Amino acid sequence: MQKPLTLLACLLLGACASTPARGPAPDRAPAPKLAVETRSYATTPLAPTPADLPPAEAFAAASFTAPNGVRLPYRLLSPATKEKLPLVVVLHGSGALGHDNKAQMGPFVRSWARPGTAKTFPAYVLAPQAPIRTANYAKGADRLLASRPGNSLPAILALIDDLSARLPIDTDRIYLVGFSMGGSAAMNAAALEPGKFAAVAAFSGVPPERALAAKVAPTPVLIVHGDKDRENPYAPDLAWAGALADAGGHVRFVSYSGMAHLVPPDMVHDDAWRAWLFSQKRKKD
């Protein structure tokens, strides 16, 4: 008998072994529409070292106090132009919680300031630091792990609104990017404010309750996860991607074979997924 997670994975991937039919075939639900892009972690190139990346100081330091009283330190990379440009919001994992306005500035954020990347993808890049969690986890209705908005997430949404009102930001091209807890928060933000964001790229996160897929389906979503992740399990993200696809969503699921709880090293410096992100634009009613 197959284990529950194995059964879930094979059902979503459409790879379950078939058995000979006995008598009339019972009614079956339509096959999931999800196509999984599989890559090998062992063959990915190395990520750039911290010395190869611009310093955190390339992003101006500031702070914001939200209407709910939460104070958010943040850093902002601003382009040398006054034309309207996208806003990329990079949300950090739980290891960067705090108030120092430094811990959130890892290689994944700083890679946006590399000269080649900044020239190819000109944008305001926001890196807020949450003092308390942006997403919390518990078992969902399907008994897989699910995330819910944390107390810092409304403050981040308020900061996005504040910057959008003060800076020449193209509000049809606001992108959410996050790793781990940040990926979870990005997916929850898309559910909290449907239609607000042009696209979401979530790396190694825990998704919301699958029942919320219909709310998020209009927003293009890129989900990246390693199948050896022991911190945030792989199966819930696979189930979420399948639910989005079945709800008619534009979803890409990239599975890294043999990868643990990481941002894939090749994606730290790769332009392909950024090109996908920047090709998305918010759909207006």
N, C-alpha and C positions, 0 to 999 in steps of 0.2 A: 504493500500500500504506500502511495507517495506521501511524503511529509507535506504539511499545509503550505509552507513557503515555496517548496519546490513545485507543488501543484499550481500555486498562484503564478509563479514565474512562467511555467510552461504554458498556462492558459493565455497569459498576456502576450507571450512571444509567439503563440500559435505553433509551439513545437512539441506538443504532447503526442505521444505515440498513439496511433489509431488502433482500434480493435474491431474485429469483424462484427458486422451488424447481425443481430438475432431478432428476426421478426421486424415489424414496422418500426422505423426510426422515430424516436420521440421528438417532440418539438424542441428546437434548440435556439438559444439566443444568437443573434448575429455575431460573427467573429469580430474581435476588437480591431479597430482601424490603426492601431499604433504600429509604426515601423521603428525598430531599434537600430541605431547606428553603433556597431561594436568596434572598439579599438583595443589594442594591446598596450597595457601600461609598460610592459618590459621593453617595448620598442620606441617609447617616447623620448625625444631629446631632453637633455637636462634643462632645468629652468635657469634663468640668469641669476647670478649671485647678487647679494645686496650691493656689492661694490660696482656692479654693472648698471645699477639703476640710479635715477636721480634721488636726492635726499628728500626726506619728509618735508623739509623747508621749502621745497618747490611749490608746496601747497600752503597758502596763507592760513594762519591760525585765527580762529574766532570762536565765539560762543553764542548760544541762543537759548532763551528761556521760553518755553512753550506755554500756552494758556493753561495747561494742567499743572504748571509749576515745575516740570522737569527741566533741568538745565543740561543742555547738550553742548559739550565742546565739539568743534568740528574743524576740518581743514578743507579748503576749496582751491582747486586748480582752475585758474581763469585764463582763457585764451587772450592773445594780444589783438583783439578786434572788438568792435562794438556791434557787429551784426548778430542777429538772432541765431543761437546755436543750441544743440541739444544739451540736456542735463543728464549726466550719468551719476547715479547714486550707488555707492559701493558700501554694502552693509557687512560688518565684521562678525566673526564668530565669538563665542562666549569667552574665549581666552583674552579678548581685548577689552572687556568691560572695565570701566573706570572713569577717571576725570583728568588724566594727564595729557590728553590730546596727542599722544604718541603711539600708544599700544596698537591702535587700529591701522597704523601706517606700515603695513607689511609689503612684501614684494608685489602682491596682486594689485594693491592700490597704486603703488609708486610706478608700476609699469605703464600706467596711463600717461605719465609725464615724460616718458622717453621721447626724444625729439622726433623719431620716425613715426611713433604712434600718435603723438600729439598733432603732427602735421597731417597724417592720413585721416584721423578721426578727431577733428577739432570739436571741443565740447567743454562745458563746465563740468568738473568732476568733483563731486561732494563725498567726503568721507566723515560722517558723523561718528562720534564715540558715545555709545549708550552707557549710562551709569548702572542701569539694571536691565534685565533680559528683554529682548525684543520679541522673543517667541518662547512659549512653554510647551512641554510635551506630555502627552498621556495617550493611552490606548483609544483608538477611534472606534466607531460603530462596527467596522469590519475586523476588529481585534488587532489591527496593525497600528503602529505608532502614528499619531497625528499631532500636528502643532496648532497652537492657538496664539493670537496676538499677545505679546508681553506689554508691560506697562510703559516701556520706552517707545513703542512703535507709534502711538498717536503723536508724540512729540516730534518724531522724525517726519511724519506726514505734514505737521504744521511748519517745520523748517523748510520743507520742499515748497510749500505754498508761499512762505515768506520770501525765499530767494526768487521764486518765479515772478513775484510782484515787483521786486527791486532790480532784477537783472534782465538783460535781453535774452531770455531763455525761450526757446521754441517749445511751448507747452504741448505741442502735438508730438514731441520727441523726447519725452522723459523716460529714461530707462532705469530699471532696478536690477542691480547685480549683487549677488551675495554668496558668501561661503558659509557652510555649516549653519549655525543659528541665523546668520545673515541671509542665507538662502531660504531658510524657513520663513523669516520675516518678510522677505521680498514676495514670496508666494501669498502670504497672508495679507500683505498690503494690497495686492491685486484683487483679493476677494473683498477686502474692506471698502475699496473705492473702485468698483468695476468701471472700466472705460477711461480711467485717469491716465494710465501708463501705456506707453507705446509698445513695450515688450519687457519681459523678465528673463534674466539668465540666472539660474539657481544651481549652485555647485554643492553637492553632498549635504543637502538639507533634509528636513523632515516636513512633508507637505501637510496642508490643511486636511480636514475631513473631506473624504472623497465626494460627499454630497454637495460640496461647494463648487464642484467642477463646472457646472453650468454658468456660474457667475464669472469665472475666470476665463472660460472658453473663448470669448471675443479677443482676449489679449494673447498675442503670440508668446510662447514660453519655450525656452531652452532649458532642459534639465540634464545635468551631468553628474554621474555617480559611479563610483567604483564598486565592483561586486564583492570586494573583500573588506568593505567598510564595516568595522565593528563598533563604531561610535554612533553614527546615524545609519540605521540599517537600510539596505538597498531596496528591499521589497516594498515599503510604503511609497517610495518615489516611483517605482515601476507601476504600482497600482494607480497612483495619482495621474501619471502620464496616460495610462490606458483610459481612465475616466475622462480626462480632458479630450482625448481623441474621440471617444464615443459620444461626447457632448458637442462634437463638431469643431473642436478647437484646433488651432494651428500650433502643434506641439512637436518639438524635436527631443528625443531621448537619446543621449550619448552614453553608452555603457563602456567603462574601461575595465577590461578583463585583468584581474590580478591587482587592482589598485585599492589601497586602504582609504583612510579619511583624509583626502588631499584635494587641492586644486590641481588638475593634471599639469605637470611641468610644461608641456608644450603649449597649453592654453594661456599660460602667464604671458607669453610673448607672441602668440600666434594672432595673425590678423583675420583669419577666416571667420571665427565666431563673432568678432567685433564687426566685420562687414555685414554679417547676418543681422546683428543687433541694430546697426545704423540704417539698415534698409527698411526697418519697420517704422510705421507712422500711425499715430492714433487715429482710429476710425471715428468720424463724427456722425452723430445721429442725423 
